[in-house]
Amino acid sequence: MTIPLSRAFVFISLLLLLESILEKVKALRIICVVVFWLVEIAPTLGQIGFPYCETFQTPGTQAKTIFGGDARLTEGVLRLTSNQNDQRGYVYIDVPFPSTYGLKVEFEFFIYGGIGLFQADGLSMFLFDGDSPSFSPGGFGGSLGYAQRGNEPGLSKAYLGVGFDVFGNFGNTTEGRVGGFSSLDQNGRAPNSIVLRGPGSGFTGYPFVVGRKTMEMGTDKDGFNPGAQFPISSGGSGTSRVTDPMKPGYRRVNLELQPDPDGNGFFITLTMLVTTQENLPRQVTIFDRPFNFPAPKNLKIGFGASTGGFNNFHEIRNLKVEVSADDALRDPQGVDFSEIATCAGQENQFFITDEEVLLPNENSVIRCLQFYKSLEDIEEESGDLCSQARCLEQNRVLIVPQGIFQASDQAGGFTFFPNEDYIDQEVTVYYTITDSYGKTSKGNAMTLKIQESPEPIRLLKKGEQASLSVIEICEGETVQMLGEGNEVYERFEWMKDGVLIPNATQSEFAIAEEGEYEIIGYNRKNCPAISNKVRVKFPDYPDLNFDQPLVLCEIGKTFNLSSLIEGFDLSKFDYRLSGNGRTLINEELKAIKQSGNYQIQVKPKELTCYSDPIDIEIFIQEIPLNVNFEFEVEGTGIKDDTGGGIFPDDVIQFEDLSDERAVKWDWDFGDGQKSTEKNPKHIFGKKGIFQVKLTVTDKYGCQSTFEKELSITKSYRLMIPTGFTPGEVDNKTFLPKYKGLVSFQLFIFNSWGELIFSTTDLNTSGWDGMLDGTVQDAGVYFFRVKGVATDGEKVDENGKFRLIR
């Protein structure tokens, strides 16, 4: 908060511990500071306007230099890109320059050391709307961080872009740019060119205005007169930065935008100091023409550069921005201030408004305030432009026996800390103001009167002696606060969040709203004492959100809700659980016995207000969840060897016999395979004893498990008939019956041991008693069966049988 000097009121805003003010200033205690009068807060400003100087040759830059992309400060230059492919760097100066009187820009650039047949891409200098709330660069590549590029928008709120284009795309219409040179090379480019593009925003605008090809000869080719040609880059691979104006490769740019009396916008002049021969620098005029685009009220400046498949170092240094129409400017005029009241032992803050002084230059504000002991100490403005760029540090602070004056970062703002030894005395000092264009007033006096400050005041909760920084109250309740001190205070003011509370003029005040409060007590001299700040707030309740429902599956146990409450602390909070016709408090939450729907609440110990209720469901399992199952070979009723045995390739049907509360089934067949079906089928595929396990889950997540053994002892079954009767309807072929074989061979021999039949067909119908079309005689024959079971077991059996007639 700040106060115009003409009202002669003091705004006290800081704590300051001063050890001495010259020989007469005694040690000062830290004092809580207060405000005499309430006014609108003025914005905090950095540098505004001209002149601006930045060499980029120091370890750091001014605070308003904003870097982006690959840009960085190194080796005494601002490097936008290194000589690597696909780089993009930009920087802008976050200082608004009034456009009314035009501006001049000077900087050196260095483009060198590129790798590739063509060095690329180039750099741009751009101006954009200085009042735009945000900044975003344009498309890079051929757009050099200024214009749009394909689906990349252009520079936000752009006004002017100057492209120093090595590769040659800034001056053509590729990538969505608007307008370009009428003639291009065989590649559709204009390498070694300097191009002006106009205003734009997003995907609109950035039109080609004019361009110059620096290596061409003749104006019909957009070139120069003979002998004026020069390349944009100072050299390719292996070359270095050229900083000496006498050495070939040096480049310095001078751009001037003069207010155009014949129309909108400016008359633009772009010249360059170029050295192409040793010790022969020359000034080359690139453009000298109107730029008929209305300018924003304020402009900011920036630079961009990019590389693609080819590259260069792109660097700048020694940037200087100044007003163009300097002869049209006049010096501002200050006024003498007198009888300004201040309070001893406190920091008093003041603000000289633009309305209290004369600022004759259009679109101008106070940029700089400096202090002097006498008019004779005010020095003539230096002829060095850059010495005017900001307040001189030695003139921002003035120490006199009566106290300390200090200019603030707030334009027109300053503070005064009076020495208590000079109560009821006056002090006179002198000041100058500098405006947005760097013009400075001749000097004026200000006289301040030092008055006695009151003793400190404390803000307390009524009835308590200790100061609290935070007090919690319930919504709808009040807390009575009191201001106390060892002083007779003439009047009081109460502040909430830095704003005066109307009609609160007593030492006591009932607070019912959240906020940061303080009380100010005034003595008979109208000097303030400000209290400590106390934040009054509604309580912060612990988080009582749970994953629902809350479940206890153990039979015969009680549910401990406190274990699920994060930060459960009975020394700080009270907890309340309501439902099922009863209420449980604090410790009772550790042993809940009944399932049901409840509401949980919490409150701080010292307060009466509980948090909003949270609905929760608690389930405590009282009846065990039964689980059981049966199995059989599918469709046979076979469960074990007594029923005929289970084979590896049998399909086993499992049947769940569990509690109807089950909603989820997890089967483990004991062979590494699992299932989540209620009644699954499974083929084990090998012999063995398997522990089949079923786990069922109910809707609350409670589980029960049951295991049963399943034995597979046989790989196969082979049944051999003792005889057969060829020619009969039944039993007319000899065929062993089998199960569990994956391969099968049958051999039939006569009594002489001769092989009379064989087959490997698993689907054979067997031997029909014939040999070469003749029915064989009745009698005894012999067989042999060979095969492989499903689990790989070898089968080899033989015996005899009868052919019966």
C-alpha positions in Angstrom: 0.0 0.0 0.0 1.3 3.5 -0.9 0.3 7.0 -0.2 0.6 10.2 -2.4 2.9 12.7 -0.8 0.5 15.6 -1.3 -1.8 14.0 1.3 1.2 13.9 3.8 0.1 10.6 5.3 2.5 7.8 6.3 2.2 4.2 5.2 4.3 1.9 7.4 4.9 -1.5 5.8 8.1 -3.2 6.9 10.2 -4.3 9.9 13.7 -2.9 10.0 16.5 -3.4 12.4 19.1 -0.6 12.1 22.3 -0.8 14.2 23.3 2.8 13.6 22.6 5.9 11.6 25.9 7.7 11.5 27.2 8.6 14.9 24.0 10.1 16.3 21.7 7.2 15.5 21.3 4.8 18.4 20.4 1.1 18.1 16.8 0.5 17.1 14.5 -2.3 18.2 12.5 -4.2 15.6 9.1 -2.6 15.5 5.8 -3.9 14.1 4.9 -1.5 11.3 1.4 -0.1 10.6 -0.5 1.9 8.1 -1.8 5.5 8.7 -4.1 5.7 5.8 -5.5 3.2 3.3 -5.1 3.8 -0.5 -5.0 1.6 -3.5 -1.9 -0.6 -3.9 0.3 0.5 -6.9 1.8 -2.2 -9.0 5.5 -3.1 -8.5 7.4 -2.1 -11.6 10.9 -2.8 -12.9 12.5 -0.6 -15.6 10.0 1.1 -17.8 11.2 2.6 -21.0 14.4 4.1 -22.4 17.3 3.9 -22.4 18.1 0.2 -22.1 21.7 -1.2 -22.4 22.8 -4.8 -22.0 26.3 -5.9 -23.1 25.7 -9.6 -22.4 29.4 -9.6 -21.5 28.9 -10.0 -17.7 28.3 -13.2 -15.7 24.6 -12.3 -15.5 22.0 -10.1 -17.3 19.5 -7.7 -16.0 16.5 -9.3 -14.3 14.1 -8.6 -17.2 16.1 -10.6 -19.8 14.0 -13.8 -20.4 15.7 -16.8 -22.0 14.0 -19.7 -23.9 14.9 -22.8 -25.9 18.7 -23.2 -26.5 19.6 -19.6 -25.7 22.2 -19.0 -23.0 24.8 -16.6 -21.8 28.3 -17.7 -22.6 31.7 -16.4 -23.6 30.7 -12.7 -23.3 27.8 -13.1 -25.8 24.2 -14.1 -25.8 24.2 -17.4 -27.8 20.9 -18.2 -29.4 22.1 -21.5 -31.0 25.3 -23.4 -31.2 26.6 -25.0 -34.4 24.4 -28.1 -34.0 21.5 -29.2 -36.1 17.8 -28.6 -35.1 18.3 -25.9 -32.4 16.0 -23.1 -31.6 16.7 -20.3 -29.1 15.1 -17.0 -28.2 15.3 -14.2 -25.7 13.2 -11.1 -25.1 13.6 -8.1 -22.9 10.6 -7.8 -20.6 10.8 -3.9 -20.6 8.0 -1.9 -22.3 9.3 0.9 -24.5 6.8 3.7 -25.3 6.3 3.9 -29.0 5.1 7.5 -29.3 8.6 9.0 -30.1 9.9 6.0 -32.0 13.0 4.0 -31.0 16.5 3.2 -32.1 18.1 -0.3 -31.7 21.8 -1.1 -32.0 23.4 -4.5 -31.5 26.2 -6.7 -32.8 25.6 -10.1 -34.2 27.9 -13.1 -34.9 27.0 -15.9 -37.4 29.9 -18.2 -38.0 31.3 -21.7 -37.6 28.5 -23.5 -39.5 28.8 -27.2 -40.5 27.4 -28.3 -43.9 27.4 -27.2 -47.5 25.0 -24.4 -46.6 25.0 -22.8 -43.2 21.6 -22.2 -41.6 19.2 -20.9 -40.7 19.6 -17.3 -39.4 18.5 -14.9 -36.7 15.7 -12.4 -36.2 15.2 -9.3 -34.2 11.5 -8.6 -33.4 9.2 -6.1 -31.7 5.9 -7.0 -30.2 3.1 -5.5 -28.1 4.6 -4.4 -24.8 1.3 -4.6 -23.0 0.5 -8.2 -24.0 0.1 -10.3 -20.8 2.0 -13.3 -22.2 4.8 -14.2 -24.6 5.2 -17.1 -27.0 7.8 -17.2 -29.8 6.9 -17.9 -33.4 7.7 -20.9 -35.6 11.4 -21.7 -36.0 13.2 -23.2 -39.0 12.7 -20.8 -41.9 10.4 -18.5 -39.8 13.3 -17.7 -37.4 11.1 -17.6 -34.3 8.9 -14.8 -35.8 6.3 -15.9 -38.4 3.9 -18.8 -38.5 5.4 -22.2 -39.7 3.0 -24.9 -40.7 1.0 -25.8 -37.6 3.2 -23.6 -35.4 1.7 -20.2 -34.6 3.7 -17.0 -35.1 5.1 -14.7 -32.4 2.3 -13.5 -30.1 1.1 -9.9 -30.8 4.0 -9.3 -33.2 4.7 -5.9 -34.7 7.9 -6.1 -36.7 10.3 -8.9 -37.6 13.7 -8.4 -39.2 15.2 -11.6 -40.5 19.0 -11.9 -41.1 18.5 -15.0 -43.3 21.5 -17.2 -44.2 19.6 -20.2 -45.6 17.0 -18.2 -47.4 13.5 -19.3 -46.4 12.4 -16.3 -44.3 11.7 -14.4 -47.6 9.6 -17.1 -49.3 6.1 -18.5 -48.9 6.9 -22.0 -47.8 5.6 -23.3 -44.4 2.6 -21.0 -44.6 4.4 -17.6 -44.6 2.6 -14.7 -46.3 4.4 -13.2 -49.3 8.1 -13.2 -50.3 10.6 -12.2 -52.9 9.4 -12.2 -56.5 12.4 -14.2 -57.7 14.1 -17.0 -55.9 17.0 -19.4 -56.7 16.7 -22.8 -58.2 15.9 -24.2 -54.7 13.1 -21.8 -54.1 15.1 -19.8 -51.5 16.7 -16.4 -51.1 20.0 -17.1 -49.2 21.9 -14.2 -47.7 19.0 -11.9 -47.4 17.6 -9.3 -44.9 13.8 -9.3 -44.8 11.1 -7.2 -43.0 7.9 -8.8 -42.1 4.9 -7.0 -40.6 2.4 -7.5 -37.7 0.7 -10.8 -37.0 -0.7 -13.0 -34.3 -1.2 -16.8 -34.3 -1.7 -18.0 -37.8 -2.7 -14.6 -39.3 -0.5 -11.9 -40.7 3.3 -11.6 -40.6 3.3 -10.3 -44.3 6.5 -9.8 -46.3 7.1 -6.1 -46.5 10.5 -5.7 -48.2 13.7 -7.7 -48.6 17.3 -7.2 -49.7 19.6 -9.9 -51.0 23.0 -9.0 -49.7 25.1 -10.9 -52.2 23.1 -9.8 -55.3 24.0 -6.8 -57.5 21.4 -4.5 -58.9 18.1 -3.2 -57.5 16.1 -5.2 -60.1 17.4 -8.3 -58.3 16.7 -6.8 -54.8 20.5 -6.3 -54.4 23.0 -3.5 -53.9 25.2 -1.3 -56.1 28.5 -2.9 -57.2 30.9 -3.3 -54.3 28.3 -3.2 -51.5 27.7 -6.9 -51.4 28.4 -8.9 -48.2 27.4 -12.4 -46.8 25.2 -12.6 -43.7 27.5 -15.2 -42.1 31.1 -14.3 -41.4 32.3 -17.8 -42.3 31.6 -21.5 -42.3 33.2 -24.5 -40.6 36.3 -23.7 -38.5 35.7 -19.9 -38.4 35.4 -18.0 -35.1 33.5 -15.0 -33.7 34.7 -11.6 -35.2 34.4 -8.8 -32.6 36.9 -6.3 -34.0 35.2 -3.8 -36.4 38.4 -3.7 -38.4 38.4 -7.4 -39.2 36.5 -9.1 -42.0 33.3 -10.7 -40.8 32.3 -8.0 -38.3 28.5 -7.1 -38.3 26.7 -4.3 -36.3 23.0 -3.4 -36.9 21.4 0.0 -36.4 17.7 0.1 -36.7 15.7 3.4 -36.3 11.9 3.7 -36.3 11.1 7.4 -36.6 7.5 8.6 -36.1 6.1 9.1 -39.6 4.4 12.6 -39.8 2.7 11.6 -43.1 0.8 8.5 -41.9 0.5 5.7 -39.4 3.5 3.8 -38.1 7.1 4.8 -38.7 9.7 5.6 -41.2 12.2 2.8 -40.9 15.9 3.0 -41.5 18.1 -0.1 -41.2 21.8 0.3 -41.7 24.7 -2.1 -40.9 28.4 -1.6 -40.2 30.0 -4.3 -42.3 33.7 -5.3 -42.7 34.6 -7.5 -45.6 38.2 -6.2 -46.1 40.8 -5.7 -43.4 40.7 -2.2 -41.8 37.9 -1.1 -44.1 34.6 -1.1 -42.2 31.7 0.5 -44.2 28.2 1.6 -43.4 25.6 0.0 -45.6 22.0 1.2 -45.9 19.7 -1.8 -46.1 16.2 -0.1 -45.9 15.1 3.5 -45.8 11.3 3.5 -46.2 7.9 3.8 -44.5 6.5 1.0 -42.4 2.8 1.8 -42.5 1.5 -0.2 -39.6 0.0 1.5 -36.5 2.2 0.7 -33.5 0.9 -0.5 -30.0 1.3 2.0 -27.1 4.4 0.1 -25.9 6.8 -2.2 -27.6 9.1 -4.9 -26.3 12.2 -6.3 -28.1 13.5 -9.9 -28.6 15.7 -12.1 -30.8 15.3 -15.6 -32.2 17.5 -18.0 -34.2 17.3 -21.6 -35.5 19.2 -24.3 -37.3 18.0 -27.3 -39.3 19.9 -29.8 -41.3 22.7 -27.2 -41.6 23.8 -24.9 -38.8 25.7 -21.9 -37.4 26.6 -20.3 -34.2 24.0 -17.4 -33.8 25.0 -14.8 -31.2 24.4 -11.1 -30.2 25.9 -8.6 -27.8 26.0 -4.9 -26.9 22.3 -4.3 -27.2 21.2 -0.7 -26.9 17.6 0.6 -27.1 16.9 4.4 -27.0 14.2 6.8 -28.1 14.4 8.1 -31.7 12.8 11.6 -31.6 14.9 12.8 -28.6 14.8 16.4 -29.7 11.0 16.3 -29.2 11.3 15.4 -25.6 11.2 17.7 -22.5 12.5 17.2 -19.0 9.9 16.3 -16.3 9.3 18.8 -13.5 9.0 17.9 -9.8 7.4 19.9 -7.0 8.5 20.8 -3.5 6.9 18.9 -0.7 6.6 20.2 2.8 5.3 19.2 6.3 5.2 15.5 5.5 4.4 13.7 8.7 6.6 10.7 9.6 6.8 8.4 12.7 10.1 7.8 14.5 11.6 4.4 14.8 9.4 3.0 11.9 9.8 2.7 8.2 7.5 5.1 6.5 6.6 4.5 2.9 5.5 7.1 0.4 4.6 7.3 -3.3 5.0 10.2 -5.6 2.2 9.9 -8.2 2.5 10.8 -11.8 -0.3 13.4 -11.2 1.7 15.3 -8.5 4.5 16.1 -10.9 4.7 17.3 -14.5 5.5 14.6 -17.1 5.4 16.5 -20.4 6.3 13.7 -22.7 3.3 11.7 -24.1 2.8 8.1 -22.7 5.3 8.8 -19.9 5.5 7.6 -16.3 8.0 8.0 -13.4 10.7 5.4 -13.9 13.4 6.5 -11.5 13.7 8.4 -8.2 17.1 9.6 -6.7 18.0 11.4 -3.5 20.6 14.2 -2.6 21.6 16.1 0.4 21.6 19.4 -1.5 20.8 20.9 -4.9 24.5 21.3 -5.4 24.9 17.5 -5.2 22.6 16.9 -8.1 24.9 16.1 -11.0 24.3 17.0 -14.6 23.0 14.1 -16.6 25.8 12.1 -18.1 26.3 12.2 -21.8 26.8 8.4 -21.8 23.4 7.0 -22.9 23.8 3.7 -20.9 24.5 5.6 -17.6 20.9 6.9 -17.9 19.5 3.4 -18.2 18.6 3.0 -14.5 18.8 4.8 -11.2 22.4 5.1 -10.0 22.6 2.8 -6.9 24.5 5.5 -4.9 21.6 7.9 -5.3 18.9 5.4 -4.4 19.9 5.5 -0.7 20.6 8.7 1.3 21.8 8.5 4.9 21.5 11.7 7.0 21.6 12.2 10.8 17.8 12.3 10.9 17.3 8.9 9.2 17.6 6.9 6.0 15.9 7.6 2.7 15.6 4.7 0.2 14.0 4.6 -3.3 11.9 1.5 -3.7 11.5 -0.8 -6.8 8.0 0.7 -7.1 8.2 3.6 -9.6 7.9 6.9 -7.6 8.0 5.0 -4.3 10.5 5.6 -1.4 10.8 4.9 2.3 12.1 7.0 5.3 13.2 5.5 8.6 13.5 8.4 11.1 16.0 8.4 14.0 14.2 8.7 17.4 16.7 11.3 18.5 15.1 13.8 16.2 11.5 13.6 17.4 9.6 16.9 16.8 12.3 18.1 14.3 12.3 18.4 10.5 14.6 17.1 7.8 14.9 18.5 4.2 16.5 16.6 1.3 16.3 16.9 -2.5 15.2 14.5 -5.2 15.0 14.1 -9.0 12.6 12.0 -11.1 13.4 10.3 -14.4 10.7 9.4 -16.9 10.1 6.6 -19.4 12.3 8.2 -22.0 15.3 8.8 -19.7 14.6 12.5 -19.1 15.4 13.8 -15.6 14.0 16.8 -13.6 16.4 19.5 -12.2 15.7 18.7 -8.5 13.2 19.7 -5.8 13.0 19.7 -2.0 11.0 17.6 0.3 10.6 18.4 4.0 9.5 15.7 6.5 8.5 16.2 10.2 9.6 13.5 12.6 6.9 12.6 15.2 6.9 10.3 18.2 5.7 6.7 17.7 3.6 4.9 20.2 4.7 1.8 22.2 4.0 -1.5 20.5 0.5 -3.1 20.7 -0.3 -6.8 20.9 -3.3 -8.6 19.5 -4.6 -11.2 22.0 -7.6 -13.5 22.4 -9.6 -11.9 25.2 -8.8 -13.5 28.6 -5.4 -14.9 27.5 -1.9 -13.5 27.9 0.0 -15.4 25.2 -0.1 -14.2 21.6 -1.3 -16.8 19.1 -0.5 -16.8 15.4 -3.5 -19.0 14.5 -6.9 -19.3 16.2 -9.5 -21.8 15.1 -13.3 -21.2 15.5 -16.4 -23.0 14.4 -18.5 -21.5 11.6 -21.2 -19.4 13.1 -19.2 -18.7 16.3 -17.1 -15.7 17.2 -13.9 -15.1 19.1 -13.4 -11.9 21.1 -10.0 -10.3 20.3 -8.3 -7.4 22.2 -5.5 -5.0 21.4 -3.2 -4.2 24.4 -0.1 -2.1 25.0 1.7 0.2 27.3 0.4 3.3 25.7 -2.6 5.6 25.7 -4.0 5.1 22.2 -6.2 7.8 20.9 -7.9 5.6 18.3 -7.9 2.1 16.8 -8.3 0.6 13.4 -8.8 -3.1 12.6 -7.5 -4.7 9.4 -8.6 -8.0 7.8 -6.3 -9.4 5.1 -4.7 -5.9 4.8 -8.1 -4.1 4.3 -9.6 -1.7 6.8 -12.7 -3.0 8.6 -15.4 -0.2 8.6 -16.6 1.0 11.9 -14.2 -1.2 13.9 -12.7 1.6 16.1 -12.5 0.1 19.6 -9.7 -2.0 21.3 -12.0 -5.1 21.2 -13.5 -6.8 18.2 -15.6 -9.9 17.8 -14.3 -12.0 14.8 -16.6 -14.4 13.0 -14.9 -14.7 9.6 -11.8 -16.4 8.4 -8.9 -14.1 7.7 -5.6 -12.5 8.9 -6.3 -9.8 11.5 -4.3 -7.0 13.0 -5.1 -3.9 15.1 -3.5 -0.5 14.8 -3.3 1.9 17.7 -2.7 5.6 17.1 -1.1 8.0 19.6 -1.9 11.7 20.0 0.6 12.5 17.2 -1.4 10.2 14.9 1.5 7.8 14.7 0.6 4.1 14.4 1.7 1.0 16.3 0.7 -2.2 14.5 0.1 -5.4 16.3 1.1 -8.9 15.5 -1.0 -10.7 12.9 -3.4 -13.4 13.9 -5.0 -15.8 11.4 -8.5 -16.8 12.4 -9.7 -19.9 10.5 -12.2 -22.6 10.5 -10.7 -25.9 11.5 -9.0 -28.3 9.1 -10.5 -31.6 9.6 -8.6 -34.9 9.1 -9.4 -36.9 6.0 -12.1 -39.4 6.8 -12.6 -40.9 3.3 -12.4 -44.7 3.2 -12.7 -47.4 0.5 -16.2 -48.7 1.0 -17.4 -50.9 2.6 -15.2 -51.6 5.7 -15.0 -55.3 6.2 -14.0 -57.7 9.0 -14.0 -61.3 7.9 -12.7 -63.0 11.1 -15.5 -64.7 13.0 -15.9 -63.6 16.6 -13.7 -60.5 16.3 -14.6 -56.8 16.7 -13.8 -54.1 14.1 -11.1 -51.5 14.8 -12.1 -48.4 12.8 -9.4 -46.2 14.3 -6.7 -48.3 12.5 -8.1 -47.0 9.2 -8.2 -43.3 10.2 -5.0 -41.6 9.0 -3.4 -39.7 11.8 -5.8 -40.9 14.4 -4.9 -38.9 17.5 -7.2 -38.7 20.6 -4.9 -36.0 22.1 -5.9 -33.6 19.3 -9.3 -34.7 18.0 -12.6 -36.2 19.1 -14.2 -38.9 16.9 -17.9 -39.8 16.7 -19.6 -42.8 15.0 -23.4 -42.8 14.8 -25.7 -45.5 13.5 -27.7 -48.7 14.4 -29.4 -46.7 17.1 -26.2 -45.9 19.1 -23.3 -43.5 19.1 -19.6 -44.5 19.7 -17.0 -42.0 20.9 -13.2 -42.1 20.6 -11.9 -45.3 22.2 -15.2 -47.1 21.4 -14.3 -46.9 17.7 -11.6 -49.5 18.3 -14.1 -52.3 19.1 -17.2 -52.1 16.9 -19.4 -55.2 17.2 -22.3 -54.7 14.8 -22.5 -54.5 11.0 -24.5 -51.6 9.6 -24.6 -48.2 8.0 -22.9 -45.5 10.0 -21.8 -41.8 9.9 -18.3 -40.8 11.0 -17.3 -37.3 12.2 -14.3 -35.6 13.8 -13.6 -32.3 15.6 -10.6 -30.6 17.3 -10.5 -31.2 21.0 -10.9 -27.5 21.9 -13.9 -26.9 19.6 -17.5 -28.0 19.6 -18.1 -28.3 15.9 -17.8 -31.7 14.2 -17.0 -32.1 10.6 -19.7 -32.9 8.0 -20.7 -36.6 8.4 -19.2 -39.2 6.1 -21.4 -42.2 5.3 -19.7 -45.6 5.8 -20.8 -49.2 5.7 -19.2 -51.7 8.2 -19.6 -55.4 7.6 -18.6 -57.9 10.3 -18.8 -61.6 9.2 -20.8 -63.6 11.8 -21.5 -66.9 9.8 -18.6 -68.8 8.2 -18.5 -68.9 4.4 -18.8 -72.6 3.6 -16.9 -74.0 0.6 -17.0 -77.5 -1.0 -16.9 -79.2 -4.4 -17.2 -82.5 -6.2 -15.8 -83.9 -9.5 -16.2 -86.8 -12.0 -15.0 -87.9 -15.4 -17.4 -86.0 -17.5 -20.7 -87.9 -18.1 -19.5 -91.1 -16.4 -19.8 -90.7 -12.6 -16.2 -92.1 -12.3 -14.3 -90.4 -9.5 -11.5 -92.9 -8.7 -10.1 -96.3 -9.5 -13.0 -98.2 -8.0 -15.2 -96.9 -10.8 -12.8 -97.7 -13.6 -10.1 -95.1 -13.0 -9.3 -91.7 -14.3 -7.0 -91.3 -17.3 -4.8 -88.3 -18.2 -6.9 -87.4 -21.2 -10.2 -87.6 -19.4 -12.3 -84.4 -19.1 -12.9 -83.8 -15.4 -16.1 -81.9 -14.6 -15.9 -79.9 -11.3 -19.1 -78.8 -9.5 -19.1 -76.0 -6.9 -21.1 -76.9 -3.8 -20.2 -73.8 -1.8 -22.3 -71.3 0.2 -24.7 -69.3 -2.0 -23.1 -66.1 -0.8 -20.1 -66.8 -3.0 -19.7 -64.4 -5.9 -16.2 -65.3 -7.0 -14.4 -68.7 -7.5 -10.7 -69.3 -7.8 -9.7 -72.9 -8.7 -6.1 -74.2 -8.4 -5.9 -77.7 -10.0 -2.6 -78.5 -8.5 -0.9 -78.8 -11.9 0.0 -75.2 -12.4 -3.4 -74.4 -14.1 -6.1 -72.2 -12.7 -9.7 -71.2 -13.4 -12.2 -68.6 -12.3 -15.3 -70.4 -13.6 -17.9 -71.6 -11.1 -18.1 -75.1 -12.5 -15.0 -75.6 -14.7 -13.8 -78.5 -16.8 -10.2 -79.6 -16.9 -7.8 -82.2 -18.5 -4.7 -83.0 -16.5 -2.9 -84.8 -19.3 -0.6 -86.8 -17.0 -0.7 -89.3 -14.1 -0.3 -88.0 -10.6 -2.0 -87.1 -7.3 -3.3 -83.5 -7.5 -4.4 -81.3 -4.6 -7.3 -79.4 -6.1 -8.1 -76.2 -4.2 -11.1 -73.9 -4.4 -11.2 -70.5 -2.9 -14.6 -68.6 -2.9 -15.1 -64.9 -2.1 -18.3 -63.2 -1.0 -19.4 -59.7 -2.0 -17.6 -58.2 1.0 -14.3 -59.8 0.0 -14.3 -62.5 2.7 -12.8 -65.8 1.6 -12.9 -69.5 2.4 -10.8 -72.4 0.9 -11.4 -76.1 0.5 -9.0 -78.8 -0.9 -9.7 -82.3 -2.3 -7.3 -84.9 -3.7 -7.7 -86.2 -7.3 -5.7 -89.3 -8.3 -4.8 -90.3 -11.9 -3.0 -93.7 -11.6 -3.4 -95.1 -15.1 -2.1 -93.9 -18.4 -4.2 -96.3 -20.5 -6.7 -99.2 -20.5 -6.4 -102.3 -22.9 -9.1 -105.1 -23.0 -8.4 -108.2 -25.2 -11.3 -110.5 -26.3 -10.7 -114.3 -25.8 -12.3 -115.1 -29.1 -14.5 -114.0 -32.0 -16.9 -115.6 -34.6 -16.4 -114.5 -38.2 -19.5 -114.4 -40.3 -21.9 -113.7 -37.3 -23.7 -110.4 -36.9 -22.0 -109.8 -33.5 -18.4 -110.3 -32.6 -17.4 -110.9 -36.1 -13.9 -109.3 -35.9 -11.0 -109.6 -33.4 -10.3 -106.1 -32.0 -8.8 -105.2 -28.6 -10.6 -102.3 -26.9 -8.4 -99.5 -25.5 -8.4 -96.0 -24.0 -5.6 -93.6 -23.5 -3.5 -94.6 -26.5 -2.1 -92.0 -29.0 -0.6 -94.7 -31.2 -1.6 -98.4 -31.9 -0.2 -101.4 -33.7 -2.0 -104.8 -33.9 -0.3 -108.0 -35.1 -2.0 -111.5 -35.6 0.0 -114.7 -35.9 -1.1 -118.3 -36.8 0.0 -121.3 -34.8 3.1 -121.6 -37.0 4.1 -118.1 -35.9 3.4 -116.6 -39.4 2.2 -113.0 -39.5 -1.2 -113.0 -41.1 -2.6 -109.5 -40.2 -1.3 -106.2 -39.0 -2.5 -102.6 -38.7 -1.5 -99.2 -37.2 -4.9 -97.5 -37.7 -6.3 -96.2 -34.4 -9.8 -96.5 -36.0 -9.4 -100.0 -37.4 -12.3 -102.4 -37.3 -9.9 -105.3 -36.4 -9.2 -108.8 -38.1 -12.1 -110.4 -39.8 -10.6 -113.9 -39.9 -9.6 -113.8 -43.6 -6.2 -114.3 -45.3 -5.9 -113.6 -49.0 -9.7 -113.8 -49.3 -10.0 -117.1 -47.6 -11.6 -117.7 -44.2 -9.1 -119.3 -41.9 -9.7 -122.5 -39.9 -11.1 -122.4 -36.4 -8.5 -122.7 -33.8 -6.0 -120.8 -31.6 -4.3 -117.7 -32.9 -1.9 -115.2 -31.3 -1.8 -111.4 -31.0 0.6 -108.6 -30.1 -0.4 -105.0 -29.3 2.1 -102.2 -29.3 1.4 -98.5 -28.6 2.1 -95.2 -26.7 -0.2 -93.8 -24.0 -1.1 -90.2 -23.7 1.6 -89.5 -21.1 4.3 -91.3 -23.3 4.2 -94.7 -21.5 5.1 -97.6 -23.9 2.5 -100.4 -24.4 3.5 -103.9 -25.4 1.1 -106.9 -24.7 0.6 -110.3 -26.3 -1.5 -113.4 -25.9 -3.8 -115.9 -27.6 -7.5 -116.0 -28.7 -9.8 -118.4 -30.5 -11.4 -118.2 -33.9 -14.8 -119.9 -33.5 -17.1 -121.3 -36.2 
